[in-house]
Amino acid sequence: MSAVGFPAFPPTGTATKGAVRRGQSWWARSWVRAMEEFALDAGPLKKGRAYARTGRVGPITVSPGAVQARVQDDDGEMYHTVVSLEPLTDDEWDRFLEALASRSGRLAALLAGEMPRDVVAAAVDADVTLLPGIGDLEPECDCPTWDLPCLHAAALSYQAGWLLDADPFVLFLLRGRSREQVLDALQGISARGAGTGATPSGPRVLGELPPPPDVPEPPVAADLLVGVPDRTPDGTPVDVAGLRAVLAAAALDAAERLTARDR
């Protein structure tokens, strides 16, 4: 299976004021919450956030089941850090993609960098867990500390949330399928539905459209604007005859266009 590399995030500053706000999407916050609520100590989380903002995390590699990078400590030492997430099984992927294909318009949103909540609802329909929950993220680091997660894994987790913020397909890759695999599978499901005369969301009835109705005769000018006064409340004259002529000409032009189209 494929792995995707991402360049290191540049420093954004240690202070909240003026810092670039990342990880603000609801699905990125779900990822971060799964890591934070699993932590035994808030200290490494706070320092991990500072490490993430100040460019201590190197280039990130995302592959099915793992996100990893080297993280620099205060003393300059580099530690190899991995945060793991269990991929979905092939059967789970099949069920999820079938459910996802049944929800029209969701693929376009994903390609635009959004993850509609209906995507997660499709996973629920398929009895599949897409977003990680508490305990689903497994941090590992070769640093000597015993914190869980350590500050290096926390820093990597925060930046992984930034990646998810920019591209929800990163989550799909972590769960075991690349962007190309997901798109190819959804295209295959759509093609299969088209071949059987049905879409994933239900049956599709094919047939000719009914013929358009006959074009009515345009009204005569005298029948237009019946009852319109010849003056406004403030006494301004109204050119009723002129208005009738304009409307009659417009109606005639529309009728001619419709007639020409049907020939």
Accessible surface in RSA format (square Angstrom, percent):
REM  Atomic radii and reference values for relative SASA: ProtOr
REM  Chains: A
REM  Algorithm: Lee & Richards
REM  Probe-radius: 1.40
REM  Slices: 20
REM RES _ NUM      All-atoms   Total-Side   Main-Chain    Non-polar    All polar
REM                ABS   REL    ABS   REL    ABS   REL    ABS   REL    ABS   REL
RES MET A   1   165.09  85.5  80.40  53.2  84.69 201.6  87.14  74.1  77.95 103.3
RES SER A   2    58.95  49.8  43.62  58.2  15.32  35.3  49.39 105.2   9.56  13.4
RES ALA A   3    61.67  56.7  31.65  48.8  30.03  68.3  32.02  45.1  29.66  78.6
RES VAL A   4    59.78  39.3  57.10  51.7   2.69   6.5  59.78  51.9   0.00   0.0
RES GLY A   5    57.37  70.7   0.00   N/A  57.37  70.7  25.82  70.9  31.54  70.6
RES PHE A   6    45.43  22.7  42.38  26.2   3.05   7.9  43.98  26.7   1.45   4.1
RES PRO A   7   111.38  81.2  99.73  90.9  11.65  42.4 105.88  87.4   5.50  34.2
RES ALA A   8    44.84  41.2  27.05  41.7  17.79  40.5  27.05  38.1  17.79  47.1
RES PHE A   9    35.23  17.6  31.10  19.3   4.13  10.7  32.17  19.5   3.06   8.8
RES PRO A  10    83.01  60.5  76.82  70.0   6.20  22.5  82.99  68.5   0.03   0.2
RES PRO A  11    93.77  68.3  73.30  66.8  20.46  74.4  73.31  60.5  20.46 127.1
RES THR A  12    21.38  15.2   3.11   3.2  18.27  43.5  10.92  14.7  10.46  15.8
RES GLY A  13    36.48  45.0   0.00   N/A  36.48  45.0  33.65  92.3   2.83   6.3
RES THR A  14    89.04  63.3  77.05  78.1  11.99  28.6  47.07  63.2  41.97  63.5
RES ALA A  15    62.30  57.3  52.05  80.3  10.25  23.3  59.67  84.0   2.63   7.0
RES THR A  16   108.80  77.4  96.03  97.4  12.77  30.4  65.98  88.6  42.83  64.7
RES LYS A  17   196.05  95.6 171.01 104.9  25.04  59.6 122.15 109.9  73.90  78.7
RES GLY A  18    80.11  98.8   0.00   N/A  80.11  98.8  42.96 117.9  37.15  83.2
RES ALA A  19    18.71  17.2   5.93   9.1  12.78  29.1   6.69   9.4  12.01  31.8
RES VAL A  20    85.83  56.5  70.55  63.9  15.28  36.8  76.44  66.4   9.39  25.5
RES ARG A  21   170.45  71.6 141.96  72.4  28.49  67.8  65.68  89.8 104.76  63.5
RES ARG A  22    58.55  24.6  43.60  22.2  14.95  35.6  14.59  19.9  43.96  26.6
RES GLY A  23    10.14  12.5   0.00   N/A  10.14  12.5   3.38   9.3   6.76  15.1
RES GLN A  24    81.45  45.5  74.29  54.3   7.16  17.0  35.88  76.4  45.57  34.6
RES SER A  25    20.03  16.9   8.25  11.0  11.78  27.1  19.09  40.6   0.94   1.3
RES TRP A  26    45.73  18.4  40.95  19.8   4.78  11.2  35.80  19.1   9.93  16.1
RES TRP A  27     8.96   3.6   8.96   4.3   0.00   0.0   8.96   4.8   0.00   0.0
RES ALA A  28     0.00   0.0   0.00   0.0   0.00   0.0   0.00   0.0   0.00   0.0
RES ARG A  29   114.07  47.9 110.91  56.5   3.15   7.5  45.43  62.1  68.63  41.6
RES SER A  30    14.14  12.0  11.75  15.7   2.39   5.5   5.35  11.4   8.80  12.3
RES TRP A  31     0.16   0.1   0.16   0.1   0.00   0.0   0.16   0.1   0.00   0.0
RES VAL A  32    23.99  15.8  23.99  21.7   0.00   0.0  23.99  20.8   0.00   0.0
RES ARG A  33   115.23  48.4 114.27  58.2   0.96   2.3  37.07  50.7  78.15  47.4
RES ALA A  34     3.39   3.1   0.58   0.9   2.81   6.4   2.74   3.9   0.66   1.7
RES MET A  35     7.10   3.7   5.89   3.9   1.21   2.9   7.08   6.0   0.02   0.0
RES GLU A  36    58.69  33.7  49.66  37.6   9.03  21.5  11.72  22.7  46.97  38.3
RES GLU A  37    96.71  55.5  65.67  49.7  31.05  73.9  35.54  68.8  61.17  49.9
RES PHE A  38    64.50  32.3  57.89  35.9   6.61  17.2  60.15  36.5   4.34  12.4
RES ALA A  39    22.37  20.6   1.71   2.6  20.66  47.0   1.71   2.4  20.66  54.7
RES LEU A  40   151.86  84.6 115.14  82.4  36.72  92.3 119.84  84.2  32.02  86.2
RES ASP A  41    79.31  55.6  69.96  69.6   9.35  22.1  23.10  54.4  56.22  56.1
RES ALA A  42    74.79  68.8  65.88 101.7   8.92  20.3  67.14  94.5   7.66  20.3
RES GLY A  43    40.70  50.2   0.00   N/A  40.70  50.2  34.30  94.1   6.41  14.3
RES PRO A  44    12.51   9.1   9.61   8.8   2.90  10.5  12.12  10.0   0.39   2.4
RES LEU A  45    14.51   8.1  14.51  10.4   0.00   0.0  14.51  10.2   0.00   0.0
RES LYS A  46   149.02  72.7 146.89  90.1   2.13   5.1  89.24  80.3  59.78  63.7
RES LYS A  47    86.30  42.1  82.57  50.7   3.73   8.9  47.23  42.5  39.07  41.6
RES GLY A  48     0.00   0.0   0.00   N/A   0.00   0.0   0.00   0.0   0.00   0.0
RES ARG A  49    89.67  37.7  88.25  45.0   1.42   3.4  33.43  45.7  56.24  34.1
RES ALA A  50    29.58  27.2  29.56  45.6   0.02   0.1  29.58  41.7   0.00   0.0
RES TYR A  51     5.92   2.8   5.92   3.4   0.00   0.0   5.73   4.3   0.19   0.2
RES ALA A  52     0.75   0.7   0.75   1.2   0.00   0.0   0.75   1.1   0.00   0.0
RES ARG A  53    57.66  24.2  57.66  29.4   0.00   0.0  17.39  23.8  40.27  24.4
RES THR A  54    39.13  27.8  26.42  26.8  12.71  30.3  23.74  31.9  15.38  23.3
RES GLY A  55    29.41  36.3   0.00   N/A  29.41  36.3   1.39   3.8  28.02  62.8
RES ARG A  56    62.58  26.3  59.22  30.2   3.37   8.0   7.28   9.9  55.30  33.5
RES VAL A  57     1.57   1.0   0.00   0.0   1.57   3.8   0.35   0.3   1.22   3.3
RES GLY A  58    12.40  15.3   0.00   N/A  12.40  15.3  12.05  33.1   0.35   0.8
RES PRO A  59    95.96  69.9  88.17  80.4   7.79  28.3  88.17  72.8   7.79  48.4
RES ILE A  60     0.74   0.4   0.20   0.1   0.54   1.3   0.27   0.2   0.47   1.3
RES THR A  61    51.72  36.8  51.72  52.4   0.00   0.0  21.95  29.5  29.77  45.0
RES VAL A  62     0.60   0.4   0.60   0.5   0.00   0.0   0.60   0.5   0.00   0.0
RES SER A  63    21.88  18.5  21.88  29.2   0.00   0.0  13.60  29.0   8.29  11.6
RES PRO A  64    33.30  24.3  14.10  12.8  19.21  69.8  14.10  11.6  19.21 119.4
RES GLY A  65    10.83  13.3   0.00   N/A  10.83  13.3   5.98  16.4   4.85  10.9
RES ALA A  66    17.28  15.9  17.28  26.7   0.00   0.0  17.28  24.3   0.00   0.0
RES VAL A  67     0.45   0.3   0.45   0.4   0.00   0.0   0.45   0.4   0.00   0.0
RES GLN A  68    53.24  29.8  52.48  38.4   0.75   1.8   7.63  16.2  45.61  34.6
RES ALA A  69     6.62   6.1   0.00   0.0   6.62  15.1   6.62   9.3   0.00   0.0
RES ARG A  70   122.49  51.4 120.25  61.3   2.24   5.3  50.79  69.4  71.70  43.5
RES VAL A  71     0.00   0.0   0.00   0.0   0.00   0.0   0.00   0.0   0.00   0.0
RES GLN A  72    71.64  40.1  71.64  52.4   0.00   0.0   6.37  13.6  65.27  49.5
RES ASP A  73    29.03  20.3  26.78  26.7   2.24   5.3   1.73   4.1  27.29  27.2
RES ASP A  74    83.26  58.3  51.87  51.6  31.39  74.2  31.57  74.3  51.69  51.5
RES ASP A  75   113.73  79.7  72.52  72.2  41.21  97.4  49.71 117.0  64.02  63.8
RES GLY A  76    37.06  45.7   0.00   N/A  37.06  45.7  21.36  58.6  15.70  35.2
RES GLU A  77    91.78  52.7  87.00  65.8   4.78  11.4  13.42  26.0  78.36  64.0
RES MET A  78    69.99  36.2  58.04  38.4  11.96  28.5  52.47  44.6  17.52  23.2
RES TYR A  79    32.14  15.0  32.14  18.3   0.00   0.0  14.14  10.6  18.00  22.2
RES HIS A  80    75.26  41.1  72.82  50.6   2.44   6.2  44.61  46.0  30.65  35.7
RES THR A  81     0.00   0.0   0.00   0.0   0.00   0.0   0.00   0.0   0.00   0.0
RES VAL A  82    24.58  16.2  24.58  22.3   0.00   0.0  24.58  21.4   0.00   0.0
RES VAL A  83     1.42   0.9   1.15   1.0   0.28   0.7   1.15   1.0   0.28   0.8
RES SER A  84    25.63  21.7  25.53  34.1   0.09   0.2  16.43  35.0   9.20  12.9
RES LEU A  85     2.28   1.3   0.89   0.6   1.39   3.5   2.05   1.4   0.23   0.6
RES GLU A  86   135.79  78.0 125.61  95.0  10.17  24.2  46.89  90.7  88.89  72.6
RES PRO A  87    54.95  40.0  46.14  42.1   8.80  32.0  46.14  38.1   8.80  54.7
RES LEU A  88    17.91  10.0   6.44   4.6  11.46  28.8   6.49   4.6  11.42  30.7
RES THR A  89    78.81  56.1  71.08  72.1   7.72  18.4  75.36 101.2   3.45   5.2
RES ASP A  90    98.41  68.9  93.32  92.9   5.10  12.0  29.87  70.3  68.54  68.4
RES ASP A  91    85.42  59.8  80.43  80.1   4.99  11.8  32.85  77.3  52.56  52.4
RES GLU A  92    47.21  27.1  47.21  35.7   0.00   0.0   5.26  10.2  41.95  34.3
RES TRP A  93     1.65   0.7   1.65   0.8   0.00   0.0   1.65   0.9   0.00   0.0
RES ASP A  94    82.19  57.6  78.76  78.4   3.42   8.1  25.79  60.7  56.39  56.2
RES ARG A  95    86.59  36.4  78.56  40.0   8.03  19.1  57.55  78.7  29.04  17.6
RES PHE A  96     0.00   0.0   0.00   0.0   0.00   0.0   0.00   0.0   0.00   0.0
RES LEU A  97     4.14   2.3   4.14   3.0   0.00   0.0   4.14   2.9   0.00   0.0
RES GLU A  98    73.35  42.1  69.44  52.5   3.91   9.3  37.59  72.7  35.77  29.2
RES ALA A  99    17.58  16.2  10.10  15.6   7.47  17.0  17.08  24.1   0.49   1.3
RES LEU A 100     4.25   2.4   1.65   1.2   2.60   6.5   1.65   1.2   2.60   7.0
RES ALA A 101    24.26  22.3   1.50   2.3  22.77  51.8   9.29  13.1  14.97  39.7
RES SER A 102    39.06  33.0  28.00  37.4  11.06  25.5  15.98  34.0  23.08  32.3
RES ARG A 103    64.69  27.2  55.55  28.3   9.15  21.8  17.65  24.1  47.04  28.5
RES SER A 104   100.09  84.6  80.27 107.1  19.82  45.7  52.47 111.7  47.62  66.7
RES GLY A 105    50.67  62.5   0.00   N/A  50.67  62.5  32.33  88.7  18.34  41.1
RES ARG A 106    72.74  30.5  72.69  37.1   0.05   0.1   0.34   0.5  72.40  43.9
RES LEU A 107    60.86  33.9  58.53  41.9   2.33   5.8  58.53  41.1   2.33   6.3
RES ALA A 108    68.91  63.4  56.40  87.0  12.51  28.5  60.88  85.7   8.03  21.3
RES ALA A 109    24.76  22.8  17.86  27.6   6.90  15.7  24.22  34.1   0.54   1.4
RES LEU A 110     1.26   0.7   0.00   0.0   1.26   3.2   0.00   0.0   1.26   3.4
RES LEU A 111    90.73  50.5  62.98  45.1  27.75  69.7  63.36  44.5  27.37  73.7
RES ALA A 112    79.21  72.8  42.00  64.8  37.21  84.6  53.86  75.9  25.35  67.1
RES GLY A 113    19.58  24.1   0.00   N/A  19.58  24.1  13.53  37.1   6.04  13.5
RES GLU A 114    96.61  55.5  96.61  73.1   0.00   0.0  32.07  62.0  64.54  52.7
RES MET A 115     1.35   0.7   0.00   0.0   1.35   3.2   0.37   0.3   0.97   1.3
RES PRO A 116    29.02  21.2  17.23  15.7  11.79  42.8  29.02  24.0   0.00   0.0
RES ARG A 117   154.01  64.7 146.12  74.5   7.89  18.8  64.09  87.6  89.92  54.5
RES ASP A 118    44.74  31.3  43.28  43.1   1.46   3.4   3.22   7.6  41.52  41.4
RES VAL A 119     0.00   0.0   0.00   0.0   0.00   0.0   0.00   0.0   0.00   0.0
RES VAL A 120    33.06  21.8  33.06  29.9   0.00   0.0  33.06  28.7   0.00   0.0
RES ALA A 121    34.17  31.4  28.81  44.5   5.36  12.2  33.58  47.3   0.58   1.5
RES ALA A 122     0.00   0.0   0.00   0.0   0.00   0.0   0.00   0.0   0.00   0.0
RES ALA A 123     0.91   0.8   0.91   1.4   0.00   0.0   0.91   1.3   0.00   0.0
RES VAL A 124   104.02  68.4  90.90  82.3  13.11  31.6  93.65  81.4  10.37  28.1
RES ASP A 125    96.46  67.6  58.06  57.8  38.41  90.8  26.12  61.5  70.34  70.2
RES ALA A 126     9.31   8.6   0.66   1.0   8.65  19.7   9.05  12.7   0.27   0.7
RES ASP A 127   119.53  83.7 104.80 104.3  14.73  34.8  29.87  70.3  89.66  89.4
RES VAL A 128     9.67   6.4   0.00   0.0   9.67  23.3   3.13   2.7   6.54  17.7
RES THR A 129    83.05  59.1  74.49  75.5   8.56  20.4  41.95  56.3  41.10  62.1
RES LEU A 130     2.94   1.6   0.00   0.0   2.94   7.4   0.00   0.0   2.94   7.9
RES LEU A 131    26.48  14.7  19.50  14.0   6.98  17.5  19.50  13.7   6.98  18.8
RES PRO A 132     8.24   6.0   0.05   0.0   8.19  29.8   0.05   0.0   8.19  50.9
RES GLY A 133    31.50  38.8   0.00   N/A  31.50  38.8  31.45  86.3   0.05   0.1
RES ILE A 134   108.12  61.5  80.68  60.1  27.44  66.1  80.68  58.1  27.44  74.5
RES GLY A 135    36.70  45.3   0.00   N/A  36.70  45.3  15.47  42.5  21.23  47.5
RES ASP A 136    57.54  40.3  47.01  46.8  10.53  24.9  10.88  25.6  46.66  46.5
RES LEU A 137     5.74   3.2   4.29   3.1   1.44   3.6   4.29   3.0   1.44   3.9
RES GLU A 138   106.98  61.4 105.26  79.6   1.72   4.1  28.30  54.7  78.68  64.2
RES PRO A 139    23.17  16.9  10.87   9.9  12.30  44.7  11.09   9.2  12.09  75.1
RES GLU A 140   103.89  59.6  96.63  73.1   7.26  17.3  38.09  73.7  65.80  53.7
RES CYS A 141    36.48  27.6   3.93   4.4  32.54  76.5   7.33  18.6  29.15  31.4
RES ASP A 142    95.82  67.1  64.02  63.7  31.80  75.2  46.16 108.6  49.66  49.5
RES CYS A 143    13.46  10.2   1.75   2.0  11.71  27.5   0.38   1.0  13.08  14.1
RES PRO A 144   106.83  77.9  78.61  71.7  28.22 102.6  91.65  75.7  15.18  94.3
RES THR A 145    64.93  46.2  43.06  43.7  21.87  52.1  48.01  64.5  16.92  25.6
RES TRP A 146   243.47  97.7 215.31 104.2  28.17  66.1 195.75 104.4  47.72  77.4
RES ASP A 147    62.36  43.7  47.76  47.5  14.59  34.5   6.87  16.2  55.48  55.3
RES LEU A 148    74.65  41.6  70.06  50.1   4.59  11.5  70.27  49.4   4.38  11.8
RES PRO A 149     2.52   1.8   1.28   1.2   1.24   4.5   1.53   1.3   0.99   6.2
RES CYS A 150     6.92   5.2   5.32   5.9   1.59   3.7   3.20   8.1   3.71   4.0
RES LEU A 151    26.48  14.7  26.12  18.7   0.36   0.9  26.12  18.3   0.36   1.0
RES HIS A 152     2.27   1.2   2.27   1.6   0.00   0.0   2.27   2.3   0.00   0.0
RES ALA A 153     0.56   0.5   0.56   0.9   0.00   0.0   0.56   0.8   0.00   0.0
RES ALA A 154     0.00   0.0   0.00   0.0   0.00   0.0   0.00   0.0   0.00   0.0
RES ALA A 155     0.00   0.0   0.00   0.0   0.00   0.0   0.00   0.0   0.00   0.0
RES LEU A 156     0.00   0.0   0.00   0.0   0.00   0.0   0.00   0.0   0.00   0.0
RES SER A 157     0.63   0.5   0.63   0.8   0.00   0.0   0.00   0.0   0.63   0.9
RES TYR A 158    15.46   7.2  15.17   8.6   0.29   0.8  15.17  11.4   0.29   0.4
RES GLN A 159     0.00   0.0   0.00   0.0   0.00   0.0   0.00   0.0   0.00   0.0
RES ALA A 160     1.88   1.7   1.87   2.9   0.01   0.0   1.87   2.6   0.01   0.0
RES GLY A 161     0.01   0.0   0.00   N/A   0.01   0.0   0.01   0.0   0.00   0.0
RES TRP A 162    26.32  10.6  21.77  10.5   4.55  10.7  11.78   6.3  14.53  23.6
RES LEU A 163    12.64   7.0  11.47   8.2   1.18   3.0  11.74   8.2   0.91   2.4
RES LEU A 164     0.72   0.4   0.72   0.5   0.00   0.0   0.72   0.5   0.00   0.0
RES ASP A 165    38.80  27.2  26.64  26.5  12.16  28.7   5.78  13.6  33.02  32.9
RES ALA A 166    80.42  73.9  51.34  79.2  29.08  66.2  61.41  86.5  19.01  50.4
RES ASP A 167    34.01  23.8  34.01  33.9   0.00   0.0  14.16  33.3  19.86  19.8
RES PRO A 168     0.00   0.0   0.00   0.0   0.00   0.0   0.00   0.0   0.00   0.0
RES PHE A 169     5.28   2.6   3.50   2.2   1.79   4.6   3.80   2.3   1.49   4.3
RES VAL A 170     6.99   4.6   4.91   4.4   2.08   5.0   6.77   5.9   0.22   0.6
RES LEU A 171     0.25   0.1   0.25   0.2   0.00   0.0   0.25   0.2   0.00   0.0
RES PHE A 172     0.00   0.0   0.00   0.0   0.00   0.0   0.00   0.0   0.00   0.0
RES LEU A 173     7.90   4.4   7.90   5.7   0.00   0.0   7.90   5.5   0.00   0.0
RES LEU A 174     0.92   0.5   0.92   0.7   0.00   0.0   0.92   0.6   0.00   0.0
RES ARG A 175    13.29   5.6  13.29   6.8   0.00   0.0   0.00   0.0  13.29   8.1
RES GLY A 176     2.23   2.8   0.00   N/A   2.23   2.8   1.79   4.9   0.44   1.0
RES ARG A 177    35.80  15.0  35.71  18.2   0.09   0.2   3.77   5.2  32.04  19.4
RES SER A 178    10.86   9.2  10.07  13.4   0.79   1.8   5.17  11.0   5.68   8.0
RES ARG A 179    80.97  34.0  77.14  39.3   3.83   9.1  28.37  38.8  52.60  31.9
RES GLU A 180   109.48  62.9 107.59  81.4   1.89   4.5  61.35 118.7  48.13  39.3
RES GLN A 181    76.58  42.8  70.57  51.6   6.02  14.3  30.58  65.1  46.00  34.9
RES VAL A 182     0.15   0.1   0.00   0.0   0.15   0.4   0.15   0.1   0.00   0.0
RES LEU A 183    47.79  26.6  44.77  32.0   3.02   7.6  44.84  31.5   2.95   7.9
RES ASP A 184    95.37  66.8  86.17  85.8   9.20  21.7  28.31  66.6  67.06  66.9
RES ALA A 185    31.36  28.8  17.62  27.2  13.74  31.3  29.44  41.5   1.92   5.1
RES LEU A 186     7.72   4.3   7.34   5.3   0.39   1.0   7.66   5.4   0.06   0.2
RES GLN A 187   127.91  71.5 120.85  88.3   7.06  16.8  41.31  87.9  86.60  65.7
RES GLY A 188    36.45  45.0   0.00   N/A  36.45  45.0  32.31  88.7   4.14   9.3
RES ILE A 189    15.86   9.0  14.41  10.7   1.45   3.5  14.41  10.4   1.45   3.9
RES SER A 190    60.27  50.9  54.45  72.7   5.83  13.4  31.41  66.9  28.86  40.4
RES ALA A 191    64.11  58.9  48.42  74.7  15.69  35.7  56.04  78.9   8.07  21.4
RES ARG A 192   130.59  54.8 119.75  61.0  10.84  25.8  70.17  95.9  60.41  36.6
RES GLY A 193    11.09  13.7   0.00   N/A  11.09  13.7  10.55  28.9   0.54   1.2
RES ALA A 194    52.32  48.1  39.28  60.6  13.03  29.6  39.90  56.2  12.42  32.9
RES GLY A 195    70.44  86.9   0.00   N/A  70.44  86.9  36.74 100.8  33.71  75.5
RES THR A 196   103.91  73.9  68.09  69.0  35.82  85.4  71.00  95.4  32.91  49.7
RES GLY A 197    20.35  25.1   0.00   N/A  20.35  25.1  13.67  37.5   6.68  15.0
RES ALA A 198    30.58  28.1  30.40  46.9   0.18   0.4  30.40  42.8   0.18   0.5
RES THR A 199    50.38  35.8  42.54  43.1   7.84  18.7  38.02  51.1  12.36  18.7
RES PRO A 200    51.82  37.8  15.60  14.2  36.21 131.6  29.45  24.3  22.37 139.0
RES SER A 201    84.33  71.3  47.78  63.8  36.55  84.2  29.13  62.0  55.20  77.3
RES GLY A 202    26.00  32.1   0.00   N/A  26.00  32.1  25.51  70.0   0.49   1.1
RES PRO A 203   125.91  91.8 102.83  93.7  23.09  83.9 103.50  85.4  22.42 139.3
RES ARG A 204    96.61  40.6  83.24  42.4  13.37  31.8  38.24  52.3  58.37  35.4
RES VAL A 205   142.60  93.8 112.69 102.0  29.90  72.1 116.32 101.1  26.27  71.3
RES LEU A 206   123.02  68.5  94.78  67.8  28.24  71.0  96.30  67.6  26.72  71.9
RES GLY A 207    70.47  86.9   0.00   N/A  70.47  86.9  38.27 105.0  32.21  72.1
RES GLU A 208   176.59 101.4 141.03 106.7  35.55  84.6  61.02 118.0 115.56  94.4
RES LEU A 209   161.20  89.8 140.52 100.5  20.68  52.0 140.78  98.9  20.42  55.0
RES PRO A 210   108.75  79.3  90.87  82.8  17.88  65.0  97.52  80.5  11.23  69.8
RES PRO A 211   117.98  86.0  98.94  90.2  19.05  69.2 104.86  86.6  13.12  81.5
RES PRO A 212    78.93  57.5  59.60  54.3  19.34  70.3  65.99  54.5  12.94  80.4
RES PRO A 213   119.60  87.2 101.16  92.2  18.44  67.0 112.75  93.1   6.85  42.6
RES ASP A 214   137.81  96.5 115.46 114.9  22.35  52.9  38.29  90.1  99.53  99.3
RES VAL A 215    43.74  28.8  19.27  17.4  24.47  59.0  20.81  18.1  22.94  62.2
RES PRO A 216   103.83  75.7  89.76  81.8  14.07  51.1 100.55  83.0   3.28  20.4
RES GLU A 217   155.42  89.2 135.87 102.8  19.55  46.5  63.98 123.8  91.44  74.7
RES PRO A 218    38.58  28.1  22.09  20.1  16.49  60.0  26.37  21.8  12.21  75.9
RES PRO A 219    60.99  44.4  46.01  41.9  14.98  54.4  55.62  45.9   5.36  33.3
RES VAL A 220    91.42  60.2  85.24  77.2   6.18  14.9  90.64  78.8   0.78   2.1
RES ALA A 221    39.35  36.2  34.00  52.5   5.35  12.2  34.00  47.9   5.35  14.2
RES ALA A 222    74.02  68.1  57.82  89.2  16.20  36.9  61.14  86.1  12.89  34.1
RES ASP A 223    93.46  65.5  76.21  75.8  17.25  40.8  19.60  46.1  73.87  73.7
RES LEU A 224    31.06  17.3  29.69  21.2   1.37   3.4  31.06  21.8   0.00   0.0
RES LEU A 225    52.02  29.0  36.44  26.1  15.58  39.2  43.42  30.5   8.60  23.1
RES VAL A 226   115.37  75.9  87.98  79.6  27.39  66.0  88.34  76.8  27.03  73.3
RES GLY A 227    73.01  90.0   0.00   N/A  73.01  90.0  40.83 112.0  32.18  72.1
RES VAL A 228    58.85  38.7  41.94  38.0  16.91  40.7  43.67  37.9  15.18  41.2
RES PRO A 229    89.33  65.1  78.19  71.3  11.14  40.5  89.26  73.7   0.06   0.4
RES ASP A 230    97.78  68.5  92.66  92.2   5.12  12.1  29.00  68.2  68.78  68.6
RES ARG A 231   130.44  54.8 122.93  62.7   7.52  17.9  37.63  51.4  92.81  56.2
RES THR A 232    52.00  37.0  43.70  44.3   8.30  19.8  46.37  62.3   5.64   8.5
RES PRO A 233   151.89 110.7 107.39  97.9  44.51 161.8 120.64  99.6  31.26 194.3
RES ASP A 234   120.48  84.4  79.76  79.4  40.73  96.3  50.98 120.0  69.50  69.3
RES GLY A 235    34.67  42.8   0.00   N/A  34.67  42.8  26.85  73.7   7.82  17.5
RES THR A 236    71.64  51.0  67.09  68.0   4.55  10.8  51.84  69.6  19.80  29.9
RES PRO A 237    95.42  69.5  79.66  72.6  15.77  57.3  79.66  65.8  15.76  97.9
RES VAL A 238    37.25  24.5  23.52  21.3  13.73  33.1  27.08  23.5  10.18  27.6
RES ASP A 239    99.91  70.0  85.62  85.2  14.29  33.8  43.27 101.8  56.64  56.5
RES VAL A 240    19.73  13.0  17.51  15.9   2.23   5.4  17.51  15.2   2.23   6.0
RES ALA A 241    73.77  67.8  63.41  97.9  10.35  23.6  65.89  92.8   7.87  20.9
RES GLY A 242    25.14  31.0   0.00   N/A  25.14  31.0  24.20  66.4   0.94   2.1
RES LEU A 243    85.63  47.7  84.49  60.4   1.14   2.9  84.65  59.5   0.98   2.6
RES ARG A 244    68.02  28.6  68.02  34.7   0.00   0.0   6.31   8.6  61.70  37.4
RES ALA A 245    58.11  53.4  49.36  76.2   8.76  19.9  53.24  75.0   4.87  12.9
RES VAL A 246   101.05  66.5  95.90  86.8   5.15  12.4  99.99  86.9   1.06   2.9
RES LEU A 247    77.50  43.2  74.60  53.4   2.91   7.3  74.60  52.4   2.91   7.8
RES ALA A 248    20.70  19.0  17.61  27.2   3.09   7.0  18.35  25.8   2.35   6.2
RES ALA A 249    61.60  56.6  50.57  78.0  11.03  25.1  56.57  79.7   5.02  13.3
RES ALA A 250    58.24  53.5  44.88  69.3  13.36  30.4  52.84  74.4   5.40  14.3
RES ALA A 251    28.25  26.0  16.73  25.8  11.52  26.2  25.29  35.6   2.96   7.8
RES LEU A 252    89.47  49.8  89.47  64.0   0.00   0.0  89.47  62.8   0.00   0.0
RES ASP A 253    64.74  45.4  63.54  63.2   1.20   2.8  19.50  45.9  45.25  45.1
RES ALA A 254    48.62  44.7  45.02  69.5   3.60   8.2  48.26  68.0   0.36   1.0
RES ALA A 255    13.53  12.4  11.43  17.6   2.10   4.8  13.07  18.4   0.46   1.2
RES GLU A 256   102.22  58.7  93.59  70.8   8.63  20.6  41.38  80.0  60.85  49.7
RES ARG A 257   165.04  69.3 155.78  79.4   9.26  22.0  56.72  77.5 108.32  65.6
RES LEU A 258    69.31  38.6  68.86  49.3   0.45   1.1  69.31  48.7   0.00   0.0
RES THR A 259    57.00  40.5  55.40  56.2   1.60   3.8  44.76  60.1  12.24  18.5
RES ALA A 260    52.42  48.2  38.35  59.2  14.06  32.0  38.60  54.4  13.82  36.6
RES ARG A 261   159.19  66.8 127.84  65.2  31.35  74.6  76.73 104.9  82.45  50.0
RES ASP A 262    72.16  50.5  36.32  36.1  35.84  84.7  29.59  69.6  42.57  42.5
RES ARG A 263   207.20  87.0 142.58  72.7  64.61 153.8 101.45 138.7 105.75  64.1
END  Absolute sums over single chains surface
CHAIN  1 A    14920.7      11721.6       3199.2       8974.8       5946.0
END  Absolute sums over all chains
TOTAL         14920.7      11721.6       3199.2       8974.8       5946.0
